[in-house]
Amino acid sequence: MNNDKPDIKMLAMDVDGVLTDGGLIIHHNGDESKKFHVHDGGWIRIWRRLGLKTAVITGRQCPAVAHRMKDLEIDFVYQKAIDKLEVFDTLLKESQIPAEQIAYIGDDVFDMPIIRRVGFSVVVADGLDELKQEADYVTTARGGQGAVAEMIRYMLKRMGLWDKAMERYRR
């Protein structure tokens, strides 16, 4: 991407290692718990208030993810995405948003095919080094520690939407 304002219409995200720290809590009955950072959720809401779309593509399936994504009103949620690139192609068709207008944040090798296709790619600070080499931006925050919030703040500034995003809070 060049230094011009990026024309991004959607933020797509991995879950484990991006919206969470990658740790899994498996309870005695087999249920799984995840810990999400409140800053990520808050900034996702700001992103959405600007009329921008959101998507999640994750390799695992977990009711906690479904619940959190519903709470955040994520537009497109794909769990159990074994072949993330195949699921990304489905997202392109269902959203009618071209890959060049999507920003994606990931952390591991499974995200590489998408990182290589989107208009703006981001990797969390503790992501795979080989993936960082492919990224347009690497966060200073680790996965599950506000990396998505950092990315959104960065993107809104680059897109010229920062002042509009902050109007509500400057009253």
N, C-alpha and C positions, 0 to 999 in steps of 0.2 A: 504494500500500500504506500502511496506517496504521501507527502506532507499536507495535501489538501484535506478538507473536511471529509471524513469517510461517510458514505451513504449507507449506513447500517440501519436495518429495519427490525432485526431480530437478534436477541441474545440467546444462544444455545449453550447448555452446560452439561457436564458430566456431574454425577452426584458424589460417589465415594472418592475421597481424596481431593474434592473440589468444594462442594457444599458441606462436606464432612471432613474430618481429619483422616478418614480412611479406616479407622478402627471399627470393628464390628462387636456389638454386644449381643450374644446369643443367650437367651434365657433358658432355664431348665426345661421348658415345654417346647423349645425350638423357635419361639418368637424372637424377632430381631429388633433391636433398638438402634437409633442413630441420633447423634447430637448435631444440631444445626446451629450456626452462628446467627444471632438476631440481627446483626448489621447487614449480613447478606440479604436477609428477608426484607429489611427496611428499604434497602437500595433497589431491590427487585421491584418493590411496590412503586418507588419513584420512577423507575424505568417504564413501568407499565402505565403510570399516570400520564406519561408523555405520548401515549398512543403506540408505543413500541411493543413488539411481540416477544414472547419467551418460549423456550423449549428446553426439555430435559431428555437426554439420551443416556441411559445407564444400563450396564450389563447385568446388574442384579435386579431381583424383584422383591419388594418389601412393602408391606402395608404402611409402615411409617413414612416411606417416601411418598406413596400415593396420598396419604393424609396431609403431609406438609405441602406438597405441590398443589393440592386442591385449596388449601388455606392461602397460598400465595397467588392463586388464580393463574397458574402457569398454563399457557395456551395449548401446548402440545407436550404430552408426557409419554415417553416410550421406555418401559422397563423390560428387562430380560432381552436387551438388545445385544445378542451374541455377535452379530456382524454389524458394527456401528455404521459403517459406510452404507450398507444396504438400508438401514433404518434412516440414515440421513437423506438418502434419495427419496424415501417415503415422505419425510418431512418437507422436502422441496416441493413435491407434488401436492401434498395436503395444504401447505401454507401459501403456495403460489408466490413465494419469495425466492429469488435467485440466490445461489450460494455466495455471490459477491456482496450481497447485502446482509449477510449473516456474520456475526462475531461468535466465536466458540471458545470456551475455556475448558481445558482438560489437564490431565496430570500424568498419564501413562501411555505406553505404546499403543494401547487399544484406541486412543484418540488420534493417533498420527494421521490416518487417512482423512479424517475430517479437518484437522488442523491444516492440511495441505490444500484443501478445497475452498475454505471460506474466505470472505473478504478481509477479515481481521482475526488473527489467532492469538490466543493468550494461554500461557502455562503458569500454574501456581509455583511459588518459590521452591517448594519441596518436590516438584515434579521431576520426571525423568530428564536427565541431562540431554539426551539425544532429542527429546521433544522440545526442550528449550531452544535448541539450535534452529528449529523450524519456526519458532514463534515470532510474531510481530512485537509482542510485549510479554515480559515475565514479571509477575507480581512480586512485591516484597513480602506480602503476607503468605503464609502457608495455607494449604487447603483446610477448610473448616475454621479458619481464623480470620475471616473477613476478606478473603481473596476476591470473591465475586463483587463485594461492595467496592473494593479498590478498583477493580476492572471497570465497573459501571461509572464511578467518578471520573476515571481516566477517559473513558469513551465519551461521556457527556461533554467534557471539556473539549475534546478533539472534534466532536460533532457540532460544537457551537450551541449546545443545549443547556449548558450549566446554569446560566442566568434564569432561563425558563424553569428549570428544575428547582431552583432555589427561591422562586417568587413566593411560594407558600410559606416559607420559613423566615422571610425577611420583613414580615408585617410588623 
